[in-house]
Amino acid sequence: MSHPTLSSQEVARRGKELYQRSIRAKVETQENIGKIISINVETGDYEIGDDLVETSLRLRSKQPDAALWGERIGFDAVYAVGGTLLRTAQ
Amino acid sequence: MIHGTVIGLQARMSIIILPPERLGVEIECVIDTGFEGFLTLPPSVIANLGLPYLININANLANNSSVETDVYLATAVWNGVERNIAALAMGRRPLIGTALLEDYHLSIDFCEGGTALVDEIL
């Protein structure tokens, strides 16, 4: 079971839109490229760090049932599972 | 030190997952050095273990497609140490990725029944 009220597709849709529209320009700095960002798709709150579990649990400590979307800053996916991450940032 | 075995040209190794409020469950995984995360588990195994939902992410597969993936929080015992790791709900066979192998030494005798070892880096 994923999030109790939002489908996985809806979490992804909201998360991607939020990241591209209002977060990416602020966080895509040289020092953040390659780091993980976890985003609360209902509030826009986010946490940046090196570990997906840590950034996500920091958001959950504020809102335990939060719907979260994760990105690797400057890349097209968080993990490669046999593939290759494509760098999207200049 | 963690021991595994080569079966059918796959290096297999077990990891112990501690489900919420239950005894540990040993899960046999394939070591996949093309996977940069910690662990993948089939969705049915995640449901059986009752792991809590953590987040949704994109993962990039070998055919270069990106797939939206549910990620769950797993407490694993790895080399005798308990740690919280991200488990991606995907596939039919559990995979151990390189994030779990980071700062360890991996050696594999690639023949049927060969030994796979994960140990400290000397």
Backbone of each chain as ProteinMPNN parsed JSONL, in Angstrom:
{"seq_chain_A": "MSHPTLSSQEVARRGKELYQRSIRAKVETQENIGKIISINVETGDYEIGDDLVETSLRLRSKQPDAALWGERIGFDAVYAVGGTLLRTAQ", "coords_chain_A": {"N_chain_A": [[0.841, -1.199, 0.0], [0.581, 2.198, -0.886], [0.582, 5.713, -0.479], [-2.057, 6.733, 1.779], [-4.234, 8.311, 0.787], [-3.64, 9.578, -1.674], [-2.983, 8.482, -4.994], [-0.136, 6.642, -6.336], [0.545, 7.623, -8.84], [-0.587, 10.154, -8.761], [0.839, 11.361, -6.688], [3.355, 11.402, -7.902], [2.832, 13.024, -10.142], [2.096, 15.493, -8.942], [4.419, 15.978, -7.482], [6.492, 16.17, -9.41], [5.615, 18.396, -10.867], [5.59, 20.396, -8.908], [8.298, 20.474, -8.231], [9.542, 21.246, -10.669], [8.26, 23.701, -11.175], [8.495, 25.415, -8.881], [10.633, 24.779, -7.173], [13.029, 23.758, -8.266], [14.665, 25.816, -9.493], [15.618, 27.131, -7.277], [17.106, 25.258, -5.816], [18.872, 23.924, -7.478], [21.822, 24.138, -7.398], [25.428, 24.275, -7.716], [26.602, 22.985, -5.505], [24.568, 21.339, -4.677], [24.056, 19.476, -6.668], [23.383, 16.181, -7.486], [22.575, 15.521, -4.974], [19.936, 14.318, -2.787], [16.496, 15.21, -2.842], [13.64, 15.385, -0.887], [10.199, 15.883, -1.184], [7.288, 17.304, 0.2], [4.304, 16.842, -1.224], [1.926, 18.056, -0.72], [2.28, 20.323, 0.84], [4.527, 21.596, -0.116], [6.823, 21.756, 1.293], [10.275, 20.881, 1.801], [13.208, 18.713, 1.994], [16.729, 18.44, 1.849], [19.46, 16.253, 1.241], [21.912, 13.59, 1.702], [20.846, 11.078, 1.797], [18.051, 9.144, 0.991], [16.259, 8.008, 2.851], [16.8, 9.459, 5.196], [16.162, 12.17, 4.463], [13.481, 11.871, 3.864], [12.38, 10.924, 6.278], [12.838, 13.114, 7.89], [10.959, 14.929, 6.866], [8.658, 13.47, 7.464], [8.678, 13.553, 10.217], [7.556, 15.96, 10.725], [5.062, 15.769, 9.535], [3.429, 12.985, 9.77], [1.867, 11.431, 7.929], [2.528, 12.305, 5.418], [2.475, 12.843, 1.853], [5.012, 11.993, -0.23], [7.471, 13.003, -2.626], [10.405, 12.157, -4.385], [13.534, 13.385, -5.669], [16.656, 13.275, -7.502], [18.84, 15.807, -7.385], [19.434, 17.609, -10.294], [19.508, 15.416, -11.94], [17.838, 12.789, -13.881], [16.568, 10.768, -12.52], [16.268, 9.052, -9.34], [17.586, 6.652, -8.654], [19.629, 4.406, -10.556], [18.593, 1.432, -11.97], [20.083, -0.783, -13.272], [20.172, 0.883, -15.453], [21.308, 4.133, -16.586], [21.852, 7.155, -14.941], [20.752, 10.25, -16.169], [22.286, 13.323, -16.529], [20.659, 16.321, -15.989], [21.023, 18.914, -15.315], [22.953, 21.857, -16.108]], "CA_chain_A": [[0.0, 0.0, 0.0], [1.352, 3.439, -0.927], [-0.009, 6.745, 0.367], [-3.448, 6.351, 2.064], [-5.275, 9.041, 0.05], [-3.234, 9.922, -3.043], [-2.378, 7.374, -5.738], [1.277, 6.838, -6.661], [0.6, 8.467, -10.04], [-0.916, 11.526, -8.375], [1.993, 11.862, -5.93], [4.415, 11.679, -8.882], [2.424, 14.178, -10.963], [2.213, 16.708, -8.13], [5.814, 16.177, -7.087], [7.271, 16.649, -10.57], [5.154, 19.748, -11.208], [6.055, 21.291, -7.834], [9.758, 20.605, -8.336], [9.9, 22.032, -11.863], [7.662, 25.035, -11.157], [8.838, 26.355, -7.813], [11.739, 24.381, -6.288], [14.258, 23.46, -9.004], [15.525, 27.001, -9.703], [16.224, 27.527, -5.989], [17.987, 24.252, -5.202], [19.808, 23.308, -8.421], [23.1, 24.844, -7.319], [26.553, 23.367, -7.916], [26.854, 22.161, -4.311], [23.464, 20.392, -4.464], [23.932, 18.511, -7.773], [23.618, 14.803, -7.058], [21.951, 15.249, -3.663], [18.537, 13.888, -2.775], [15.503, 16.117, -2.264], [12.317, 14.823, -0.636], [9.241, 16.993, -1.239], [5.906, 17.063, 0.618], [3.574, 17.344, -2.395], [0.737, 18.809, -0.3], [2.656, 21.607, 1.457], [5.678, 22.181, -0.808], [7.98, 21.667, 2.188], [11.238, 19.905, 1.283], [14.457, 18.466, 2.719], [17.825, 18.035, 0.97], [20.522, 15.54, 1.96], [22.61, 12.554, 0.946], [20.193, 9.776, 1.941], [16.604, 9.235, 0.763], [15.538, 7.686, 4.092], [16.946, 10.577, 6.149], [15.407, 13.353, 4.039], [12.056, 11.558, 3.938], [11.961, 10.833, 7.684], [12.806, 14.486, 8.436], [9.638, 15.477, 6.518], [7.627, 12.703, 8.176], [8.642, 13.961, 11.633], [6.657, 17.121, 10.797], [3.719, 15.32, 9.114], [3.653, 11.538, 9.636], [1.197, 10.778, 6.793], [2.795, 13.127, 4.238], [2.716, 12.23, 0.542], [6.351, 12.494, -0.564], [8.082, 12.725, -3.929], [11.85, 12.337, -4.288], [14.325, 13.618, -6.895], [18.096, 13.5, -7.332], [18.96, 17.145, -7.966], [20.273, 17.689, -11.486], [19.465, 14.159, -12.691], [16.481, 12.439, -14.305], [15.999, 9.738, -11.643], [16.988, 8.942, -8.06], [18.477, 5.497, -8.717], [19.707, 3.575, -11.744], [18.411, -0.01, -11.733], [20.583, -1.332, -14.529], [20.327, 1.945, -16.442], [22.269, 5.191, -16.299], [21.203, 8.433, -14.655], [21.095, 11.301, -17.131], [22.386, 14.626, -15.882], [19.79, 17.289, -16.65], [21.507, 20.263, -14.982], [24.154, 22.27, -16.863]], "C_chain_A": [[0.875, 1.247, 0.0], [0.682, 4.477, -0.031], [-1.504, 6.478, 0.561], [-4.499, 7.09, 1.228], [-4.899, 9.363, -1.391], [-2.623, 8.704, -3.73], [-0.908, 7.694, -6.028], [1.43, 7.778, -7.856], [0.345, 9.934, -9.682], [0.221, 12.15, -7.568], [3.107, 12.254, -6.902], [4.075, 12.927, -9.694], [2.61, 15.487, -10.186], [3.672, 17.024, -7.8], [6.65, 16.749, -8.215], [6.908, 18.089, -10.897], [5.691, 20.769, -10.201], [7.554, 21.545, -7.968], [10.135, 21.511, -9.503], [9.446, 23.485, -11.73], [8.277, 25.939, -10.096], [10.046, 25.965, -6.957], [13.063, 24.307, -7.054], [15.2, 24.659, -9.112], [16.253, 27.4, -8.418], [17.301, 26.55, -5.526], [19.048, 23.683, -6.153], [21.101, 24.126, -8.494], [24.22, 23.812, -7.431], [26.737, 22.431, -6.722], [25.746, 21.128, -4.073], [23.347, 19.328, -5.55], [24.298, 17.11, -7.263], [23.006, 14.474, -5.706], [20.484, 14.857, -3.847], [17.671, 15.008, -2.214], [14.201, 15.339, -2.102], [11.346, 15.999, -0.49], [7.889, 16.522, -0.715], [5.01, 17.679, -0.457], [2.31, 18.107, -2.011], [1.103, 20.186, 0.232], [3.783, 22.31, 0.708], [6.936, 22.21, 0.047], [8.983, 20.647, 1.61], [12.477, 19.807, 2.159], [15.496, 17.956, 1.725], [18.893, 17.327, 1.794], [21.153, 14.484, 1.078], [21.838, 11.241, 0.909], [18.672, 9.944, 1.87], [15.806, 8.964, 2.037], [15.605, 8.871, 5.052], [16.106, 11.778, 5.754], [13.905, 13.107, 4.17], [11.577, 11.509, 5.387], [11.954, 12.21, 8.351], [11.471, 15.145, 8.1], [8.53, 14.769, 7.29], [7.553, 13.086, 9.652], [7.745, 15.18, 11.81], [5.222, 16.737, 10.455], [3.803, 13.825, 8.808], [3.018, 10.9, 8.398], [1.453, 11.526, 5.476], [2.96, 12.287, 2.98], [4.003, 12.836, 0.009], [6.776, 12.081, -1.965], [9.574, 13.025, -3.815], [12.494, 12.562, -5.644], [15.803, 13.556, -6.509], [18.388, 14.788, -8.086], [19.938, 17.127, -9.143], [20.292, 16.432, -12.332], [18.009, 13.756, -12.961], [15.842, 11.345, -13.461], [16.819, 9.673, -10.355], [18.007, 7.81, -8.107], [18.484, 4.913, -10.121], [19.516, 2.124, -11.304], [18.792, -0.699, -13.042], [20.808, -0.274, -15.587], [21.398, 2.939, -16.032], [21.507, 6.479, -16.021], [21.695, 9.467, -15.66], [21.143, 12.63, -16.392], [21.561, 15.629, -16.677], [20.244, 18.711, -16.394], [22.753, 20.564, -15.808], [25.395, 22.112, -16.006]], "O_chain_A": [[1.809, 1.348, 0.795], [0.254, 4.144, 1.074], [-2.17, 6.043, -0.378], [-5.57, 6.534, 0.983], [-5.778, 9.414, -2.251], [-1.838, 7.975, -3.123], [-0.487, 8.85, -5.974], [2.325, 8.622, -7.884], [0.978, 10.836, -10.229], [0.532, 13.328, -7.739], [3.728, 13.306, -6.75], [4.931, 13.785, -9.908], [3.193, 16.449, -10.686], [4.099, 18.178, -7.835], [7.42, 17.689, -8.017], [7.784, 18.909, -11.173], [6.174, 21.841, -10.567], [8.02, 22.677, -7.837], [10.942, 22.428, -9.353], [10.168, 24.399, -12.128], [8.557, 27.106, -10.37], [10.452, 26.743, -6.094], [14.098, 24.741, -6.55], [16.397, 24.534, -8.853], [17.36, 27.938, -8.462], [18.291, 26.955, -4.916], [20.002, 23.043, -5.712], [21.42, 24.722, -9.523], [23.986, 22.616, -7.261], [26.995, 21.24, -6.892], [25.956, 20.151, -3.353], [22.606, 18.361, -5.374], [25.367, 16.893, -6.693], [22.921, 13.308, -5.323], [19.891, 15.043, -4.91], [18.044, 15.673, -1.247], [13.715, 14.716, -3.046], [11.618, 16.968, 0.218], [7.393, 15.473, -1.124], [4.958, 18.902, -0.592], [1.684, 18.736, -2.864], [0.32, 21.126, 0.093], [3.974, 23.513, 0.885], [7.994, 22.638, -0.415], [8.574, 19.66, 0.998], [12.761, 20.698, 2.96], [15.184, 17.137, 0.86], [19.199, 17.744, 2.911], [20.961, 14.475, -0.138], [22.134, 10.375, 0.085], [18.085, 10.762, 2.579], [14.79, 9.615, 2.28], [14.598, 9.248, 5.651], [15.412, 12.353, 6.592], [13.149, 14.007, 4.537], [10.49, 11.997, 5.696], [11.166, 12.455, 9.264], [10.901, 15.843, 8.938], [7.57, 15.405, 7.723], [6.498, 12.964, 10.273], [7.229, 15.421, 12.901], [4.275, 17.299, 11.006], [4.203, 13.439, 7.709], [3.559, 9.932, 7.864], [0.68, 11.392, 4.527], [3.502, 11.182, 3.015], [4.088, 14.049, -0.184], [6.487, 10.977, -2.428], [9.965, 14.029, -3.219], [12.057, 12.001, -6.648], [16.163, 13.757, -5.349], [18.201, 14.851, -9.301], [21.086, 16.7, -9.022], [21.006, 16.371, -13.333], [17.078, 14.296, -12.363], [14.672, 11.023, -13.67], [17.937, 10.185, -10.299], [19.144, 7.969, -7.664], [17.459, 4.924, -10.803], [20.186, 1.647, -10.388], [17.933, -1.136, -13.808], [21.562, -0.503, -16.532], [22.282, 2.627, -15.234], [20.614, 6.851, -16.783], [22.886, 9.551, -15.961], [20.188, 13.021, -15.721], [21.738, 15.773, -17.886], [19.904, 19.621, -17.15], [23.51, 19.661, -16.164], [26.501, 22.407, -16.461]]}, "seq_chain_B": "MIHGTVIGLQARMSIIILPPERLGVEIECVIDTGFEGFLTLPPSVIANLGLPYLININANLANNSSVETDVYLATAVWNGVERNIAALAMGRRPLIGTALLEDYHLSIDFCEGGTALVDEIL", "coords_chain_B": {"N_chain_B": [[31.517, -10.496, 8.158], [29.809, -11.546, 5.219], [28.283, -14.282, 3.699], [27.622, -15.623, 0.451], [26.24, -17.3, -2.468], [26.984, -18.465, -5.78], [24.583, -18.978, -8.166], [23.451, -20.221, -11.123], [24.891, -18.243, -12.561], [24.307, -15.985, -11.094], [25.075, -13.982, -8.361], [24.129, -14.69, -5.214], [22.786, -13.588, -2.123], [21.854, -13.424, 1.286], [19.715, -11.27, 3.159], [18.663, -9.918, 6.263], [15.502, -8.822, 7.081], [13.807, -6.717, 9.293], [10.635, -6.761, 10.058], [7.967, -4.452, 11.013], [7.301, -4.862, 14.419], [7.649, -7.639, 14.373], [9.369, -10.832, 14.128], [12.657, -11.188, 12.633], [13.03, -11.63, 9.071], [14.532, -13.684, 6.708], [15.763, -12.844, 3.557], [16.47, -13.922, 0.351], [18.623, -12.492, -1.997], [19.686, -11.127, -5.19], [22.903, -9.975, -5.973], [23.371, -6.954, -7.457], [25.324, -5.084, -9.318], [24.741, -3.1, -11.078], [22.762, -1.646, -10.017], [22.156, 1.172, -8.22], [21.007, 1.735, -5.801], [19.792, 0.641, -2.545], [18.108, -1.659, -2.017], [15.833, -3.762, -3.762], [12.533, -5.019, -3.629], [10.033, -7.438, -4.418], [6.675, -6.244, -4.927], [4.729, -7.88, -3.648], [6.157, -9.135, -1.603], [6.868, -6.962, -0.029], [4.327, -6.219, 0.825], [3.634, -8.504, 2.331], [5.518, -8.332, 4.37], [4.7, -6.045, 5.571], [5.838, -3.482, 5.406], [6.402, 0.017, 6.054], [5.174, 2.671, 3.972], [7.26, 4.977, 2.276], [8.066, 6.979, 0.241], [7.723, 8.288, -3.139], [9.505, 7.779, -6.176], [11.47, 8.36, -9.206], [12.93, 5.728, -11.061], [15.637, 4.585, -13.052], [15.712, 2.319, -15.632], [17.303, -0.601, -17.204], [16.627, -0.535, -19.895], [16.627, 2.082, -20.399], [14.309, 3.392, -19.692], [12.327, 5.468, -17.572], [10.82, 4.775, -14.524], [8.055, 5.287, -12.366], [8.221, 4.706, -8.967], [7.201, 3.065, -6.009], [8.506, 3.538, -2.774], [9.634, 1.938, 0.142], [10.137, 1.793, 3.719], [12.657, -0.038, 5.12], [13.956, -1.93, 7.786], [17.027, -3.284, 8.051], [19.275, -6.009, 8.73], [22.569, -5.915, 8.31], [25.621, -7.222, 7.84], [25.646, -7.637, 10.584], [24.794, -5.253, 11.605], [22.123, -3.087, 12.387], [20.185, -1.213, 10.143], [18.363, 1.525, 8.653], [16.922, 1.367, 5.521], [16.147, 2.24, 2.084], [13.678, 0.567, 0.337], [12.897, -0.401, -2.834], [9.868, -0.952, -4.488], [9.672, -3.258, -6.739], [9.952, -5.518, -9.544], [10.603, -9.144, -9.703], [12.492, -10.564, -8.391], [14.355, -10.142, -5.473], [16.782, -7.53, -5.166], [20.094, -6.653, -4.225], [21.738, -3.618, -4.01], [24.428, -1.303, -4.945], [24.591, 0.726, -3.061], [24.234, -0.486, -0.641], [26.501, -1.953, -0.553], [28.468, -0.129, -0.321], [31.591, 1.002, 0.855], [32.358, -1.525, 1.58], [34.087, -4.641, 0.907], [33.685, -6.628, -1.962], [33.72, -9.899, -3.138], [33.622, -12.412, -5.666], [33.429, -15.735, -6.704], [33.013, -16.687, -9.807], [31.51, -19.239, -10.638], [29.431, -22.114, -10.947], [27.896, -22.627, -7.871], [29.876, -21.235, -6.652], [31.615, -19.03, -4.305], [30.358, -16.078, -2.823], [31.409, -13.147, -1.257], [31.07, -10.647, 1.191], [32.84, -8.229, 2.816], [34.808, -6.408, 5.292], [36.707, -3.602, 4.07], [40.108, -3.941, 3.709]], "CA_chain_B": [[31.586, -11.097, 6.823], [28.544, -12.128, 4.775], [28.524, -15.286, 2.661], [26.593, -15.911, -0.527], [26.548, -18.385, -3.398], [26.657, -18.221, -7.182], [23.626, -19.944, -8.71], [23.031, -19.817, -12.463], [25.61, -16.997, -12.871], [23.869, -14.872, -10.256], [25.603, -14.019, -6.995], [22.978, -14.533, -4.309], [23.18, -13.339, -0.738], [20.654, -13.173, 2.085], [19.679, -10.118, 4.068], [17.572, -10.074, 7.228], [14.639, -7.644, 7.22], [13.049, -6.72, 10.544], [9.342, -6.111, 9.822], [7.462, -3.807, 12.226], [6.725, -5.683, 15.491], [7.728, -9.08, 14.077], [10.729, -11.364, 14.077], [13.348, -10.971, 11.371], [12.781, -12.536, 7.956], [15.688, -13.742, 5.813], [15.353, -12.73, 2.152], [17.582, -14.166, -0.578], [18.68, -11.443, -3.019], [20.777, -11.154, -6.163], [23.753, -8.783, -5.916], [23.28, -6.306, -8.764], [26.202, -3.915, -9.275], [24.178, -2.062, -11.943], [21.711, -0.97, -9.239], [22.876, 2.082, -7.317], [20.295, 1.917, -4.542], [20.049, -0.317, -1.468], [17.373, -2.919, -2.069], [14.5, -3.848, -4.359], [11.746, -6.178, -3.199], [8.758, -7.539, -5.134], [5.57, -5.638, -4.155], [4.032, -8.864, -2.801], [6.99, -9.358, -0.409], [6.709, -5.761, 0.806], [2.993, -6.303, 1.453], [3.684, -9.559, 3.352], [6.33, -7.868, 5.501], [4.019, -4.901, 6.203], [6.764, -2.354, 5.517], [5.719, 1.304, 5.894], [5.431, 3.466, 2.757], [8.144, 6.111, 2.552], [8.137, 8.056, -0.757], [7.72, 7.853, -4.537], [10.653, 8.304, -6.927], [11.746, 7.782, -10.514], [14.117, 4.876, -11.188], [16.003, 4.416, -14.457], [15.938, 0.888, -15.885], [18.331, -0.956, -18.177], [16.203, -0.156, -21.252], [16.648, 3.544, -20.357], [13.018, 3.98, -19.342], [12.18, 5.888, -16.175], [9.556, 4.285, -13.976], [7.683, 5.79, -11.04], [8.365, 3.551, -8.079], [6.917, 3.242, -4.581], [9.649, 3.173, -1.934], [9.213, 1.599, 1.498], [11.204, 1.855, 4.712], [12.992, -1.375, 5.636], [15.063, -2.054, 8.734], [17.771, -4.466, 7.624], [20.486, -6.365, 9.465], [23.588, -6.078, 7.275], [26.902, -7.446, 8.522], [25.444, -7.554, 12.028], [24.386, -3.9, 12.011], [20.774, -2.689, 11.978], [20.122, 0.111, 9.514], [17.157, 1.828, 7.889], [17.25, 1.539, 4.11], [15.027, 2.411, 1.156], [13.386, -0.631, -0.458], [12.073, -0.074, -4.0], [8.909, -2.024, -4.8], [9.725, -3.577, -8.165], [10.566, -6.769, -9.995], [10.169, -10.436, -9.146], [13.554, -11.138, -7.57], [14.977, -9.078, -4.683], [18.133, -7.131, -5.557], [20.952, -5.841, -3.363], [22.454, -2.66, -4.846], [25.761, -0.881, -4.515], [24.532, 1.591, -1.879], [24.399, -1.365, 0.518], [27.879, -2.478, -0.593], [29.422, 0.984, -0.21], [32.593, 0.876, 1.918], [32.648, -2.942, 1.841], [34.774, -5.393, -0.144], [32.869, -7.709, -2.533], [34.43, -10.827, -4.02], [32.726, -13.461, -6.18], [33.977, -16.79, -7.562], [31.903, -16.861, -10.735], [31.275, -20.571, -11.18], [28.249, -22.658, -10.273], [28.177, -22.967, -6.48], [30.998, -20.429, -6.16], [31.377, -18.25, -3.095], [30.321, -14.614, -2.832], [31.751, -12.653, 0.087], [31.107, -9.219, 1.479], [33.681, -8.121, 4.012], [35.386, -5.082, 5.49], [37.845, -3.261, 3.214], [41.333, -3.951, 4.53]], "C_chain_B": [[30.241, -11.735, 6.474], [28.842, -13.072, 3.61], [27.334, -15.4, 1.726], [27.073, -16.985, -1.472], [26.186, -17.977, -4.817], [25.753, -19.359, -7.674], [23.189, -19.427, -10.085], [23.622, -18.476, -12.879], [24.998, -15.763, -12.201], [24.496, -15.047, -8.88], [24.457, -13.723, -6.044], [23.45, -14.442, -2.873], [21.912, -12.997, 0.045], [20.823, -11.942, 2.963], [18.514, -10.36, 5.021], [16.812, -8.752, 7.322], [13.857, -7.8, 8.519], [11.718, -6.009, 10.305], [8.851, -5.469, 11.118], [6.82, -4.826, 13.174], [6.676, -7.178, 15.161], [9.171, -9.512, 14.106], [11.334, -11.147, 12.695], [13.04, -12.037, 10.33], [13.992, -12.485, 7.026], [15.215, -13.747, 4.367], [16.575, -12.976, 1.271], [17.509, -13.179, -1.74], [19.784, -11.759, -4.018], [21.589, -9.872, -5.988], [23.806, -8.192, -7.319], [24.126, -5.033, -8.742], [25.789, -2.833, -10.276], [23.063, -1.291, -11.274], [22.395, -0.137, -8.163], [22.172, 2.335, -5.986], [20.652, 0.824, -3.542], [19.415, -1.677, -1.757], [16.127, -2.753, -2.934], [13.84, -5.096, -3.803], [10.486, -6.244, -4.05], [7.637, -6.938, -4.274], [4.865, -6.62, -3.23], [4.824, -9.138, -1.52], [6.871, -8.167, 0.539], [5.369, -5.798, 1.537], [3.002, -7.347, 2.572], [4.452, -9.108, 4.585], [5.657, -6.706, 6.241], [4.931, -3.696, 6.371], [6.016, -1.039, 5.315], [6.144, 2.03, 4.618], [6.283, 4.677, 3.122], [7.951, 7.246, 1.558], [7.963, 7.44, -2.143], [8.884, 8.522, -5.26], [10.603, 7.803, -8.367], [12.979, 6.898, -10.411], [14.369, 4.654, -12.668], [16.411, 2.973, -14.723], [16.945, 0.662, -17.011], [17.932, -0.601, -19.606], [16.067, 1.36, -21.382], [15.277, 4.165, -20.139], [13.055, 4.399, -17.876], [10.83, 5.41, -15.675], [9.323, 4.897, -12.597], [7.559, 4.591, -10.106], [7.989, 3.923, -6.656], [8.125, 2.759, -3.785], [9.155, 2.98, -0.494], [10.422, 1.628, 2.43], [11.439, 0.456, 5.281], [14.118, -1.248, 6.664], [15.758, -3.372, 8.439], [18.923, -4.722, 8.585], [21.525, -6.72, 8.406], [24.94, -6.114, 7.95], [26.774, -7.206, 10.029], [24.972, -6.203, 12.525], [22.978, -3.617, 11.495], [20.827, -1.33, 11.308], [18.822, 0.271, 8.733], [17.538, 2.1, 6.442], [15.973, 1.678, 3.286], [14.881, 1.141, 0.336], [12.433, -0.243, -1.591], [11.164, -1.255, -4.316], [8.923, -2.274, -6.291], [10.297, -4.975, -8.397], [10.018, -8.002, -9.311], [11.226, -11.068, -8.267], [14.211, -9.999, -6.788], [16.416, -8.814, -5.131], [18.813, -6.357, -4.434], [21.759, -4.932, -4.274], [23.735, -2.167, -4.207], [25.737, 0.08, -3.328], [24.712, 0.755, -0.602], [25.826, -1.909, 0.598], [28.921, -1.38, -0.369], [30.292, 0.81, 1.036], [32.79, -0.565, 2.411], [33.441, -3.514, 0.667], [33.846, -6.501, -0.618], [33.757, -8.599, -3.385], [33.493, -11.973, -4.398], [33.543, -14.455, -7.007], [32.872, -17.171, -8.54], [31.926, -18.217, -11.418], [30.097, -21.129, -10.398], [28.614, -23.108, -8.859], [29.327, -22.172, -5.878], [30.602, -19.546, -4.981], [31.339, -16.751, -3.405], [30.574, -14.151, -1.405], [31.649, -11.14, 0.133], [31.821, -9.071, 2.808], [34.156, -6.676, 4.169], [36.493, -4.86, 4.458], [39.085, -3.186, 4.09], [42.229, -2.77, 4.177]], "O_chain_B": [[29.612, -12.379, 7.313], [29.55, -12.718, 2.667], [26.184, -15.287, 2.149], [28.169, -17.522, -1.314], [25.221, -17.247, -5.043], [26.111, -20.535, -7.605], [22.629, -18.336, -10.199], [22.931, -17.657, -13.485], [25.152, -14.641, -12.685], [24.451, -16.133, -8.304], [23.883, -12.634, -6.069], [24.386, -15.126, -2.461], [21.005, -12.354, -0.484], [21.915, -11.626, 3.436], [17.499, -10.938, 4.633], [17.393, -7.704, 7.603], [13.317, -8.867, 8.811], [11.668, -4.78, 10.343], [9.261, -5.879, 12.204], [5.912, -5.561, 12.784], [5.779, -7.892, 15.61], [10.085, -8.687, 14.108], [10.618, -10.949, 11.714], [12.817, -13.201, 10.664], [14.428, -11.412, 6.607], [14.367, -14.556, 3.99], [17.6, -12.313, 1.428], [16.47, -13.042, -2.387], [20.69, -12.545, -3.742], [21.011, -8.791, -5.868], [24.238, -8.856, -8.261], [23.693, -4.013, -8.205], [26.407, -1.769, -10.327], [22.477, -0.388, -11.873], [23.112, -0.661, -7.31], [22.684, 3.067, -5.14], [21.682, 0.162, -3.672], [20.089, -2.707, -1.744], [15.444, -1.732, -2.857], [14.501, -6.1, -3.539], [9.919, -5.202, -4.376], [7.636, -7.093, -3.053], [4.442, -6.239, -2.138], [4.23, -9.35, -0.463], [6.785, -8.337, 1.755], [5.283, -5.453, 2.715], [2.443, -7.109, 3.643], [4.092, -9.454, 5.71], [5.994, -6.415, 7.388], [4.822, -2.966, 7.356], [5.097, -0.972, 4.5], [7.313, 2.007, 4.234], [6.058, 5.322, 4.146], [7.695, 8.377, 1.973], [8.044, 6.222, -2.304], [9.211, 9.679, -4.996], [9.799, 6.935, -8.707], [13.957, 7.261, -9.758], [13.427, 4.545, -13.453], [17.349, 2.465, -14.107], [17.38, 1.602, -17.677], [18.803, -0.388, -20.449], [15.476, 1.863, -22.337], [15.102, 5.359, -20.382], [13.72, 3.773, -17.051], [9.81, 5.618, -16.332], [10.237, 5.013, -11.781], [6.888, 3.605, -10.411], [8.403, 4.966, -6.149], [8.696, 1.709, -4.079], [8.357, 3.769, 0.012], [11.568, 1.506, 1.996], [10.534, -0.155, 5.85], [15.104, -0.547, 6.437], [15.163, -4.442, 8.56], [19.477, -3.795, 9.176], [21.376, -7.711, 7.69], [25.356, -5.134, 8.567], [27.67, -6.649, 10.663], [24.77, -6.015, 13.725], [22.669, -3.867, 10.33], [21.437, -0.398, 11.832], [18.256, -0.697, 8.225], [18.375, 2.96, 6.164], [14.884, 1.297, 3.715], [15.839, 0.685, -0.288], [11.306, 0.187, -1.345], [11.612, -2.398, -4.401], [8.248, -1.567, -7.039], [11.018, -5.525, -7.565], [9.117, -7.938, -8.474], [10.938, -11.982, -7.493], [14.588, -8.989, -7.382], [17.167, -9.741, -5.434], [18.196, -5.518, -3.777], [22.4, -5.408, -5.211], [24.087, -2.55, -3.091], [26.752, 0.241, -2.651], [25.269, 1.229, 0.388], [26.302, -2.277, 1.672], [30.112, -1.665, -0.242], [29.796, 0.513, 2.123], [33.313, -0.798, 3.501], [33.46, -2.943, -0.423], [33.281, -7.233, 0.194], [34.47, -8.108, -4.26], [32.692, -12.441, -3.59], [34.271, -14.053, -7.914], [31.923, -17.871, -8.185], [32.297, -18.349, -12.584], [29.802, -20.659, -9.299], [29.548, -23.891, -8.68], [29.712, -22.402, -4.732], [29.42, -19.344, -4.699], [32.174, -16.231, -4.145], [30.014, -14.703, -0.457], [32.093, -10.446, -0.782], [31.456, -9.703, 3.799], [33.935, -5.835, 3.297], [37.141, -5.813, 4.023], [39.114, -2.462, 5.085], [43.301, -2.613, 4.761]]}, "name": "protein", "num_of_chains": 2, "seq": "MSHPTLSSQEVARRGKELYQRSIRAKVETQENIGKIISINVETGDYEIGDDLVETSLRLRSKQPDAALWGERIGFDAVYAVGGTLLRTAQMIHGTVIGLQARMSIIILPPERLGVEIECVIDTGFEGFLTLPPSVIANLGLPYLININANLANNSSVETDVYLATAVWNGVERNIAALAMGRRPLIGTALLEDYHLSIDFCEGGTALVDEIL"}
